[in-house]
Amino acid sequence: MIPGARVIVLPVAAAITCQPVYALVYMSVDQAQQLMFAGRTLTPMPLLLNAEQIAAIERDSGVKVYAGSLRAWKADDGYFFVDAVIGKHDLITYAVALGADGGVRQVEILEYREAYGGEVRNAHWRGQFVGRHHGDAVQSGRDIQNISGATLSCQHVTDGIRRLLATYAIAIAAR
Amino acid sequence: MQSPSQHAERTQRRARPLLGTLVEVRATATLHAAALHTAIDAAFAAVERVQRRMSFHDERSDVSRINAALAGEVLSVHAETYEVLSAARMLGDLCGGAFDIATAASLVQNQFLPKPQSRVAARPPAPGTTYRDLELLPDARVRWRRPGWIDLGGIAKGYAVDRAIDELRAHGVASAVVNAGGDLRCFGEPQPIHVRAPDELTAFFYLGTISDASIATSAGYYCGLQIDGARMDALVDPNRGTCIEWERSISVLAADCMTADALTKVVRLAPQAVLGMLQCLNAQAVIIDRHGLLACGREWLRPPPAAGSAAQVLKFTSGRTAAR
């Protein structure tokens, strides 16, 4: 045995009971706007995409378009978008700031939710999170902080950003 | 953001998609709200710099330049890249070559890494090249003795966390946690640590608290340990990346996150070297499986009081016995 080393064996009873949902709100849309466009005015310009634009966005980005609309705002020096992506066990809402040149300036996660047992794909389950504000109580059970675990891929967020950039190019810049 | 007082202690928590995962920064300081956000911006910027310099995919990264370099060609790399390469070399030497950053070719072949971009693909590695074939020269320069491909995925995430922590300290943050997809480091207030149960995603274990330390966790197969006289060889389906039998969760704790990150690979690949490396690097390994939780090495983790049922006896490999 290594001198000075001690082996600690703890019973598995130290485990915490399961919880089906884990949810974190990092910031609200307002707070993200203040962070990314401090002091500037953001004008809502919600985008409605037609079939032709959707097809072009899918071709350009290689990512499927699920929502026919996009929450977008315009500032003097750029654009602000809010989008959401669904993974196998998670729903992630995020905000993207583009500069005037259409390049990504900043990305921030707004909300992160995990769920198991198929809830994530359930429209009713997703519906309860629409319009949530920072500070709203979220029914998620005990706050579990500081999870050290096998790496969770955020490829779907990266894909979402790529889709956003294509949406900008096709539905905004091309006008 | 709510309090008008400049001297109130405030906490801010933000996350961004970086390093292929979600990187979360939580910082507490008696700073103006804007100054705290600036500190967190700087932490994310440090992670982004590591990502740009050490990305396997980005053709402008030092890693791509190294992977496209000819044998004998001298390359200058950034000081941070050189620091990681030096650490990787030291770790590789310490465990007899089990930790080897020059295994990218087989990772690509087995589809754990995507095909590299064209300039790198055009200069394939020589068979049998190891990390020792990448010479580390003075002044942050490197040179291949024979051509190879490196991937820093097993160590750069922890390094990025360390650099983010440095920025937070430098900006006057009192207490913080940086968590890059499960590789985590903290300073200031002691932090409670949880890991997921290896085979039950909705169950979490509370391991205890750490102060001014790092933890990295690898769930999945664990090769070659003798437990209760039975050889625990997990069977891994490489296509699915999942275990067929009960998975083990392996966490490593160390002062810095780069060491913790790299050591999780060593614990998997070279269990015979683990005890020596833990001692040498002042680290701790924590393994969770159906027998319970086993910890060895320096006690970074302050465990919670035991829940009452009798502790179990586990045997370690190479004839050593751990009993309690």
Interface residues (C-beta under 8 A of the other chain):
Chain A: M1 I2 A5 R6 V7 I8 V9 L10 P11 V12 A13 A14 A15 I16 T17 C18 Q19 P20 L24 Y26 M27 Q31 Q34 L35 H89 I92 Y94 V107 E108 I109 Y112 Y116 I144 Q145 N146 I147 S148 G149 A150 T151 L152 S153 C154 Q155 V157 T158 I161
Chain B: M1 R13 R14 A15 R16 P17 G20 T21 L22 H37 K157 V177 N179 G181 G182 D183 L184 C186 Q191 P192 I193 H194 V195 R196 A197 E200 L201 T202 A203 F204 F205 Y206 I215 A216 T217 S218 A219 G220 S249 S251 L275 G276 L278 Q279 I288 R290 H291 G292 L293 L294 A295 C296 G297 R298 E299 P303 P304 A306 A307 G308 S309 A310 A311 Q312 V313 L314 F316 R320 A322 R324
